[in-house]
């Protein structure tokens, strides 16, 4: 199964749902059609069934795609359960390991959420589904896959669950189609005649979709042959969702506010893709005036960046990449100069409790590196800083500056694959000019930088610069 479709589903979920979102709809609340008293055994049973169905359908899709890992036998399953076969890194592509497993983990999590479990209890079902997948659906179980599925699945899962409730608040056919990739298990639950325990509607603070033409330039010192695929212009699509008011949040409920950005650019020879998120686990309002609003609190983040120079032979491995699951402190501030003119500042400082970046060097002969599936990774912990600066005027337009920095220090347990440090930088500058209340045209410049400092292998210095022109639709 080509897991690139997973990323496209994340982009398309908001596009397909545009007609069903409304600020005037009923707010997120308890579903009146849900049972007055919960049956924990039944809820657990349906949740487990959803986890099993998720794995069965993913495995079936992989079989249709002739993926060798999907062809499990009973002997393989017996060996997985009777002998210790767990190991680090299964040789899968970066796209699969860091985004595919995040989406997979989100389905396990969402199965629990749609059946009445809260945020924290739902996390317990992610390892259940992941261990089942690794030991029954794949020939050799991978430790890093389980960790990646858990750490990223809970963040992505809660966001997709809440977006599914927003979409599900409309009875339209568009809502049903749009809800399927967002929460497959939530959609399947309707077949059981089991209503969701919560309702959605009216929680989308901001939603926009932009599409346009992009030109990227790659700079790979000592590996210039990999730059050729970037010389052709391509097309891009970006989606940005803001759930809940970022600046007046005061909540103890995880993800009452979150932000989700997904972008994809390709020229059929190469692509670069990004997913950037953050969500409050809890938040407070330290100050509020008639013109100034501030929220702050503990937040969780799942970020993903991947760029590859060859869609056919290098599909998903990547030339520049970083994934990060992190938790830290967030401050979001808005100052209104007038009804039409405002300033927004958002800042995050976080601890990366699980991150990954593939090693991109050329030194294939180095004994120091373990060559598994041509995929050599730096799994580690570290820190990251994310900042957003926006100034907007209803008539003059909106200017936004974004700057992110990530650092990973390789974990000792993965030392057989890599040791050293990885730095990743992402920044962008964009300007939107409004044509109507809903439509704007704009331009955006983006910079990616990957810098790897390794103990016993070639250091890495790779950069990608892109510029684009686009049309944006705003709800």
C-alpha positions as CSV (number, residue, x, y, z in Angstrom):
1,X,0.0,0.0,0.0
2,X,1.4,3.4,-1.0
3,X,1.3,5.3,2.3
4,X,1.8,8.6,0.5
5,X,-2.0,8.4,0.3
6,X,-2.1,8.9,4.1
7,X,-0.6,12.3,3.8
8,X,-3.0,13.3,1.0
9,X,-5.9,12.2,3.2
10,X,-4.7,14.6,5.9
11,X,-4.7,17.4,3.4
12,X,-8.0,16.5,1.8
13,X,-9.9,16.0,5.0
14,X,-10.4,19.7,5.5
15,X,-11.1,20.4,1.9
16,X,-13.9,17.8,1.8
17,X,-15.3,19.1,5.0
18,X,-15.4,22.8,4.1
19,X,-19.2,23.0,3.5
20,X,-20.1,21.4,6.8
21,X,-18.2,23.7,9.2
22,X,-20.1,26.5,10.7
23,X,-19.4,28.9,13.6
24,X,-23.1,29.0,14.4
25,X,-23.4,25.2,14.8
26,X,-23.9,23.5,18.2
27,X,-20.7,23.5,20.3
28,X,-18.8,20.4,21.3
29,X,-20.9,18.7,24.0
30,X,-22.4,15.4,25.2
31,X,-24.4,13.6,22.5
32,X,-28.0,13.5,23.5
33,X,-28.4,10.2,21.6
34,X,-25.7,8.5,23.6
35,X,-26.6,6.1,26.4
36,X,-27.2,7.7,29.8
37,X,-25.1,5.0,31.5
38,X,-21.9,3.7,30.0
39,X,-21.2,0.0,29.7
40,X,-17.5,-0.2,30.1
41,X,-17.3,-3.9,28.9
42,X,-19.2,-3.1,25.7
43,X,-17.2,0.1,25.1
44,X,-13.9,-1.8,25.6
45,X,-15.1,-4.6,23.3
46,X,-16.1,-2.2,20.5
47,X,-12.9,-0.3,20.9
48,X,-10.8,-3.5,20.7
49,X,-12.9,-4.5,17.6
50,X,-12.0,-1.2,16.0
51,X,-8.3,-1.7,16.7
52,X,-8.5,-5.2,15.2
53,X,-10.4,-3.9,12.1
54,X,-7.9,-1.1,11.6
55,X,-5.0,-3.6,11.5
56,X,-6.8,-6.1,9.3
57,X,-7.7,-3.5,6.7
58,X,-4.2,-2.0,6.7
59,X,-2.7,-5.4,6.3
60,X,-5.2,-6.2,3.5
61,X,-4.3,-3.0,1.7
62,X,-0.6,-3.8,2.0
63,X,-1.2,-7.2,0.5
64,X,-3.0,-5.6,-2.4
65,X,0.0,-3.4,-2.9
66,X,2.3,-6.5,-2.9
67,X,4.2,-5.4,0.2
68,X,6.4,-8.3,1.4
69,X,6.0,-7.5,5.1
70,X,2.2,-8.1,4.8
71,X,2.5,-11.8,3.8
72,X,2.6,-13.2,7.3
73,X,2.3,-16.9,8.0
74,X,1.3,-18.7,11.2
75,X,4.9,-19.8,11.6
76,X,6.0,-16.2,11.7
77,X,3.3,-15.3,14.3
78,X,4.4,-18.3,16.4
79,X,8.0,-17.2,16.3
80,X,7.1,-13.6,17.2
81,X,5.3,-14.8,20.3
82,X,7.6,-17.6,21.4
83,X,11.0,-16.1,20.7
84,X,12.5,-12.7,21.3
85,X,12.7,-11.2,17.8
86,X,12.3,-7.5,18.6
87,X,14.9,-5.2,17.2
88,X,15.6,-1.6,16.3
89,X,14.6,-0.4,12.9
90,X,12.9,-2.4,10.3
91,X,14.2,-0.7,7.2
92,X,11.0,1.0,6.3
93,X,10.9,4.4,4.6
94,X,10.9,7.5,6.8
95,X,7.5,8.4,5.4
96,X,6.1,5.1,6.6
97,X,7.8,5.0,10.0
98,X,7.2,8.6,11.0
99,X,3.9,9.5,9.3
100,X,2.3,6.2,8.4
101,X,2.7,4.9,12.0
102,X,1.4,8.2,13.4
103,X,-1.8,7.8,11.3
104,X,-2.0,4.1,12.2
105,X,-1.7,5.0,16.0
106,X,-4.4,7.7,15.6
107,X,-6.9,5.1,14.4
108,X,-6.3,3.0,17.6
109,X,-6.7,6.1,19.7
110,X,-9.8,7.3,17.9
111,X,-11.4,3.9,18.3
112,X,-11.3,4.4,22.1
113,X,-12.4,8.1,21.9
114,X,-15.4,7.4,19.7
115,X,-16.5,4.7,22.1
116,X,-16.6,7.0,25.1
117,X,-13.0,6.9,26.6
118,X,-11.3,10.1,27.5
119,X,-8.0,11.4,26.2
120,X,-5.6,9.7,28.7
121,X,-7.4,6.2,28.9
122,X,-7.5,6.1,25.1
123,X,-3.7,6.2,25.0
124,X,-3.6,2.7,26.5
125,X,-5.2,1.2,23.4
126,X,-2.4,2.5,21.1
127,X,0.3,-0.1,22.3
128,X,-2.4,-2.7,22.1
129,X,-2.9,-2.1,18.4
130,X,0.8,-1.5,17.7
131,X,2.0,-4.7,19.4
132,X,-0.7,-6.6,17.6
133,X,0.4,-5.1,14.3
134,X,4.1,-5.8,14.9
135,X,3.7,-9.4,16.1
136,X,0.8,-10.7,14.0
137,X,0.8,-8.5,10.9
138,X,4.6,-8.2,10.3
139,X,7.2,-10.9,10.2
140,X,9.7,-9.2,12.6
141,X,8.5,-6.7,15.3
142,X,10.3,-3.4,15.6
143,X,10.7,-1.5,18.9
144,X,11.0,1.9,17.2
145,X,7.7,1.4,15.4
146,X,5.9,0.8,18.6
147,X,7.4,3.9,20.2
148,X,6.7,6.1,17.2
149,X,3.1,4.8,16.9
150,X,2.4,5.7,20.6
151,X,4.1,9.1,20.8
152,X,2.7,10.5,17.6
153,X,-0.6,8.6,17.5
154,X,-2.0,10.2,20.6
155,X,-1.4,13.7,19.4
156,X,-2.6,13.2,15.8
157,X,-5.5,10.9,17.1
158,X,-7.1,13.5,19.3
159,X,-7.0,16.1,16.6
160,X,-8.5,13.9,14.0
161,X,-11.1,12.7,16.4
162,X,-12.3,16.2,17.2
163,X,-12.3,17.1,13.5
164,X,-14.4,14.0,12.8
165,X,-16.9,15.2,15.4
166,X,-17.0,18.6,13.6
167,X,-17.6,16.9,10.2
168,X,-20.0,14.4,11.7
169,X,-22.2,17.3,13.0
170,X,-23.6,17.6,9.5
171,X,-25.8,14.8,8.0
172,X,-24.7,15.6,4.4
173,X,-23.0,13.1,2.1
174,X,-20.0,15.4,1.9
175,X,-19.6,14.9,5.7
176,X,-19.7,11.2,5.4
177,X,-17.1,11.1,2.7
178,X,-14.9,13.6,4.5
179,X,-15.2,11.8,7.8
180,X,-13.9,8.4,6.4
181,X,-10.1,9.3,6.1
182,X,-10.3,11.5,9.2
183,X,-11.6,8.7,11.5
184,X,-12.2,5.4,9.7
185,X,-13.3,3.7,12.9
186,X,-15.7,6.6,13.7
187,X,-17.3,6.0,10.4
188,X,-17.5,2.3,10.8
189,X,-19.1,2.8,14.2
190,X,-22.2,4.1,12.5
191,X,-22.7,0.6,11.0
192,X,-23.0,-0.7,14.6
193,X,-25.7,1.9,15.3
194,X,-23.5,3.3,18.1
195,X,-23.7,7.1,18.3
196,X,-20.6,9.0,19.3
197,X,-20.5,9.9,23.0
198,X,-19.7,13.6,22.1
199,X,-21.0,15.9,19.4
200,X,-19.1,18.6,17.4
201,X,-19.9,21.7,15.5
202,X,-18.9,25.3,15.9
203,X,-15.4,24.7,17.3
204,X,-13.4,25.7,14.2
205,X,-11.8,29.1,14.8
206,X,-10.0,29.3,11.5
207,X,-9.8,27.1,8.4
208,X,-8.1,27.8,5.1
209,X,-6.9,25.9,2.0
210,X,-4.4,27.2,-0.5
211,X,-3.2,25.9,-3.8
212,X,-0.6,27.2,-6.3
213,X,2.6,26.9,-8.1
214,X,6.0,26.3,-6.4
215,X,9.6,26.3,-7.4
216,X,12.2,24.7,-5.1
217,X,16.0,24.9,-5.1
218,X,18.1,22.1,-3.4
219,X,21.7,22.6,-2.1
220,X,23.4,19.3,-1.2
221,X,27.1,19.9,-0.9
222,X,29.2,16.9,-2.2
223,X,25.9,15.3,-3.4
224,X,25.0,17.7,-6.2
225,X,23.6,14.9,-8.3
226,X,20.6,14.7,-6.0
227,X,19.7,18.3,-6.8
228,X,18.5,17.7,-10.3
229,X,15.0,16.7,-9.5
230,X,14.3,20.0,-7.8
231,X,14.9,22.2,-10.9
232,X,11.4,21.7,-12.2
233,X,8.5,23.8,-10.9
234,X,5.5,22.0,-9.3
235,X,2.2,22.4,-7.6
236,X,1.4,22.6,-3.9
237,X,-1.6,22.5,-1.6
238,X,-1.6,23.6,2.1
239,X,-4.3,23.2,4.7
240,X,-4.4,25.1,8.0
241,X,-6.9,24.4,10.8
242,X,-7.3,26.2,14.1
243,X,-9.6,24.5,16.5
244,X,-10.8,26.6,19.4
245,X,-9.9,30.2,20.1
246,X,-6.1,30.3,20.7
247,X,-6.0,33.4,22.8
248,X,-8.8,33.0,25.3
249,X,-8.3,29.4,26.2
250,X,-8.7,28.3,29.9
251,X,-9.2,24.6,29.9
252,X,-8.1,21.4,31.7
253,X,-9.4,19.3,28.8
254,X,-6.6,18.2,26.4
255,X,-6.9,19.7,22.9
256,X,-9.8,22.1,23.5
257,X,-7.5,24.1,21.3
258,X,-5.1,22.9,18.7
259,X,-3.5,24.0,15.4
260,X,-2.8,21.7,12.4
261,X,-0.9,22.6,9.3
262,X,-0.3,20.2,6.5
263,X,1.5,21.0,3.2
264,X,2.4,19.0,0.2
265,X,4.4,20.1,-2.9
266,X,5.5,18.0,-5.9
267,X,6.7,18.3,-9.5
268,X,6.2,14.6,-10.1
269,X,10.0,14.1,-9.8
270,X,10.4,15.2,-6.2
271,X,8.3,16.4,-3.3
272,X,8.5,18.0,0.1
273,X,5.8,17.6,2.7
274,X,5.3,19.0,6.2
275,X,2.8,18.5,9.1
276,X,3.1,21.0,12.0
277,X,0.9,20.8,15.0
278,X,0.4,21.9,18.6
279,X,-2.4,21.4,21.1
280,X,-3.0,22.5,24.7
281,X,-3.1,19.8,27.3
282,X,-4.2,22.5,29.7
283,X,-4.2,26.3,29.5
284,X,-4.9,29.4,31.5
285,X,-5.6,33.1,30.7
286,X,-3.1,35.2,32.7
287,X,-4.4,38.4,31.3
288,X,-7.2,39.8,29.1
289,X,-8.3,43.3,28.2
290,X,-10.6,44.8,25.6
291,X,-7.8,44.8,23.1
292,X,-5.3,42.3,24.3
293,X,-5.7,38.5,24.9
294,X,-3.2,35.9,26.1
295,X,-3.3,32.2,26.8
296,X,-0.5,30.0,28.1
297,X,-0.2,26.4,29.1
298,X,1.4,22.9,28.6
299,X,1.2,21.8,25.0
300,X,2.0,18.7,23.0
301,X,3.4,18.7,19.4
302,X,3.8,16.3,16.5
303,X,5.8,17.7,13.6
304,X,6.9,15.9,10.4
305,X,9.1,17.1,7.5
306,X,10.2,15.0,4.6
307,X,11.7,15.9,1.2
308,X,12.8,13.4,-1.4
309,X,14.5,13.9,-4.8
310,X,13.0,10.8,-6.5
311,X,9.4,9.8,-6.3
312,X,9.9,6.4,-8.0
313,X,13.2,4.9,-6.7
314,X,13.4,6.8,-3.4
315,X,9.8,7.0,-2.6
316,X,9.5,8.0,1.1
317,X,13.2,7.6,2.1
318,X,14.0,11.3,1.8
319,X,16.9,13.7,1.5
320,X,15.9,16.1,4.3
321,X,13.7,14.9,7.1
322,X,12.8,15.4,10.7
323,X,10.1,14.1,12.9
324,X,9.4,15.2,16.5
325,X,7.0,14.3,19.3
326,X,7.4,16.9,22.0
327,X,5.8,18.5,25.0
328,X,6.5,22.0,26.4
329,X,5.2,25.4,27.4
330,X,3.3,27.6,25.0
331,X,2.3,31.3,25.0
332,X,-0.2,32.8,22.5
333,X,-0.9,36.5,22.4
334,X,-3.2,38.7,20.3
335,X,-3.3,42.5,20.4
336,X,-6.1,44.3,18.4
337,X,-5.2,47.8,17.3
338,X,-8.7,48.1,15.8
339,X,-11.4,45.9,14.5
340,X,-9.5,45.4,11.2
341,X,-5.9,45.5,12.4
342,X,-4.3,43.0,14.8
343,X,-1.0,41.3,15.8
344,X,-0.5,37.7,16.8
345,X,2.5,36.1,18.5
346,X,2.8,32.4,19.3
347,X,5.9,30.9,21.0
348,X,6.7,27.3,22.0
349,X,9.7,25.8,23.9
350,X,9.5,22.0,24.1
351,X,11.3,18.9,25.1
352,X,11.5,16.4,22.2
353,X,10.9,13.0,23.9
354,X,11.1,11.1,20.6
355,X,12.5,12.3,17.4
356,X,14.0,10.9,14.2
357,X,16.1,11.9,11.2
358,X,17.5,9.6,8.6
359,X,21.2,9.7,8.0
360,X,21.9,11.1,4.5
361,X,25.6,10.6,4.1
362,X,27.2,8.7,1.2
363,X,29.6,6.6,3.2
364,X,28.0,3.2,2.6
365,X,31.2,1.2,3.4
366,X,31.6,2.5,7.0
367,X,31.4,-0.4,9.4
368,X,30.0,1.9,12.0
369,X,26.7,2.1,10.3
370,X,24.2,-0.8,10.2
371,X,22.7,-1.0,6.7
372,X,19.1,-2.2,7.2
373,X,16.9,-1.7,4.2
374,X,19.1,1.2,3.1
375,X,17.6,3.1,6.0
376,X,20.0,4.5,8.7
377,X,18.4,6.6,11.3
378,X,19.1,8.8,14.2
379,X,16.5,8.2,16.9
380,X,17.0,10.6,19.8
381,X,15.7,13.2,22.3
382,X,16.4,16.9,22.4
383,X,14.6,20.2,22.2
384,X,12.8,22.5,19.9
385,X,11.6,26.1,19.7
386,X,8.7,27.2,17.5
387,X,7.6,30.7,16.9
388,X,4.9,32.4,14.8
389,X,4.5,36.2,14.1
390,X,1.5,37.5,12.3
391,X,0.3,41.0,11.5
392,X,-3.0,41.4,9.7
393,X,-5.1,44.2,8.3
394,X,-8.5,43.5,6.7
395,X,-7.6,45.6,3.6
396,X,-3.8,45.6,3.5
397,X,-3.5,41.8,4.0
398,X,-1.6,39.4,6.3
399,X,2.1,39.0,6.8
400,X,3.3,35.9,8.7
401,X,6.8,34.8,9.8
402,X,7.4,31.3,11.0
403,X,10.7,30.0,12.5
404,X,11.3,26.5,14.0
405,X,14.5,24.9,15.3
406,X,15.0,21.2,16.3
407,X,17.9,19.4,17.9
408,X,18.2,15.7,18.4
409,X,20.9,13.9,20.4
410,X,21.1,10.2,19.5
411,X,19.9,7.8,22.2
412,X,22.6,5.3,23.3
413,X,20.3,2.4,22.7
414,X,20.3,3.2,19.0
415,X,24.1,3.6,18.9
416,X,24.5,0.7,16.6
417,X,22.8,2.8,14.0
418,X,24.0,6.3,14.7
419,X,25.6,8.6,17.3
420,X,25.9,12.3,17.2
421,X,23.6,15.3,16.8
422,X,21.1,16.5,14.2
423,X,19.9,20.0,13.8
424,X,16.9,20.9,11.7
425,X,15.6,24.4,10.8
426,X,12.3,25.3,9.2
427,X,11.2,28.9,8.4
428,X,8.8,30.6,6.1
429,X,7.6,34.1,5.2
430,X,4.2,34.6,3.6
431,X,1.9,37.4,2.5
432,X,-1.8,37.2,1.7
433,X,-3.7,39.9,-0.1
434,X,-7.5,39.7,0.3
435,X,-9.6,39.8,-2.9
436,X,-12.9,39.1,-1.1
437,X,-13.9,38.1,2.4
438,X,-13.2,34.4,1.5
439,X,-10.5,34.5,-1.2
440,X,-6.9,35.9,-1.1
441,X,-3.9,35.6,-3.3
442,X,-0.4,35.3,-1.8
443,X,3.3,34.5,-2.0
444,X,5.4,32.4,0.3
445,X,9.1,31.6,0.7
446,X,10.3,28.6,2.7
447,X,13.7,27.4,4.0
448,X,14.6,23.9,5.2
449,X,18.0,23.1,6.7
450,X,19.4,19.8,7.9
451,X,22.7,19.7,9.6
452,X,24.1,16.3,11.0
453,X,27.2,16.1,13.1
454,X,28.2,12.5,13.5
455,X,30.9,10.7,15.4
456,X,32.1,8.2,12.8
457,X,30.4,9.1,9.5
458,X,30.3,11.9,7.0
459,X,28.6,15.1,8.4
460,X,25.5,16.3,6.5
461,X,24.7,19.8,5.3
462,X,21.5,20.0,3.2
463,X,19.2,22.9,2.4
464,X,16.0,23.4,0.5
465,X,14.6,26.8,-0.5
466,X,11.2,27.1,-2.2
467,X,8.9,30.0,-3.3
468,X,5.3,29.8,-4.4
469,X,2.4,31.8,-5.5
470,X,-1.1,30.6,-4.4
471,X,-4.8,31.3,-4.1
472,X,-6.3,30.8,-0.6
473,X,-9.8,30.0,0.3
474,X,-10.8,31.0,3.9
475,X,-13.9,29.7,5.7
